[in-house]
Amino acid sequence: MLTRFKDFLEDEDGAVTVDWVVLTAAIVGLGVAAVDTVEEGINALASDIATEISTKIVDNGDDAGGGNNP
């Protein structure tokens, strides 16, 4: 049993997997931090855009004044 335990401690097959898990967790953490940093500004900008769009009058081409429509 002691031999199996020594073999287990000396085995490095899972080391690369652990490295990738740590690297992926770091990338996800940085992504979450970046989104958290810009979220307030993006929401404010989206609100400003929605307000600006809702106040615009759109000419849909329906000429109610009896223009050149057949």
C-alpha positions as CSV (number, residue, x, y, z in Angstrom):
1,M,0.0,0.0,0.0
2,L,2.9,2.3,0.7
3,T,4.1,1.8,-2.9
4,R,0.8,2.8,-4.3
5,F,0.8,6.0,-2.2
6,K,4.3,6.8,-3.5
7,D,3.2,6.2,-7.1
8,F,0.2,8.4,-6.5
9,L,2.3,11.3,-5.2
10,E,4.9,11.0,-8.0
11,D,2.2,10.8,-10.8
12,E,2.0,14.1,-12.7
13,D,-0.8,13.1,-15.2
14,G,-3.3,15.5,-13.7
15,A,-1.0,18.5,-13.3
16,V,-1.8,19.9,-16.7
17,T,-5.5,19.7,-16.0
18,V,-5.1,21.6,-12.7
19,D,-3.2,24.3,-14.5
20,W,-6.0,24.6,-17.1
21,V,-8.6,24.8,-14.4
22,V,-6.7,27.6,-12.6
23,L,-6.1,29.5,-15.8
24,T,-9.7,29.2,-16.9
25,A,-10.9,30.4,-13.5
26,A,-8.6,33.4,-13.7
27,I,-9.9,34.3,-17.2
28,V,-13.6,34.0,-16.0
29,G,-12.8,36.1,-13.0
30,L,-11.2,38.8,-15.1
31,G,-14.2,38.7,-17.4
32,V,-16.6,39.1,-14.5
33,A,-14.6,42.0,-13.1
34,A,-14.6,43.7,-16.5
35,V,-18.3,43.4,-16.9
36,D,-18.8,44.7,-13.4
37,T,-16.6,47.7,-14.1
38,V,-18.5,48.8,-17.2
39,E,-22.1,47.7,-16.4
40,E,-23.2,50.9,-14.8
41,G,-22.0,53.0,-17.8
42,I,-23.6,50.6,-20.3
43,N,-26.9,50.7,-18.5
44,A,-26.9,54.5,-18.4
45,L,-26.0,54.8,-22.0
46,A,-28.8,52.3,-23.0
47,S,-31.3,54.3,-21.0
48,D,-30.2,57.6,-22.7
49,I,-30.5,55.9,-26.1
50,A,-34.0,54.6,-25.3
51,T,-35.1,58.0,-24.1
52,E,-33.7,59.7,-27.2
53,I,-35.3,57.1,-29.6
54,S,-38.7,57.4,-27.8
55,T,-38.9,61.1,-28.3
56,K,-38.3,61.0,-32.1
57,I,-41.1,61.4,-34.6
58,V,-40.9,58.9,-37.5
59,D,-42.3,59.7,-40.9
60,N,-43.8,56.4,-42.0
61,G,-44.7,57.7,-45.5
62,D,-48.5,57.8,-44.8
63,D,-49.4,61.2,-46.3
64,A,-52.6,62.2,-44.5
65,G,-52.6,65.6,-46.2
66,G,-53.8,64.1,-49.6
67,G,-50.4,64.5,-51.3
68,N,-49.4,62.5,-54.4
69,N,-50.9,59.2,-53.2
70,P,-53.0,57.6,-55.9
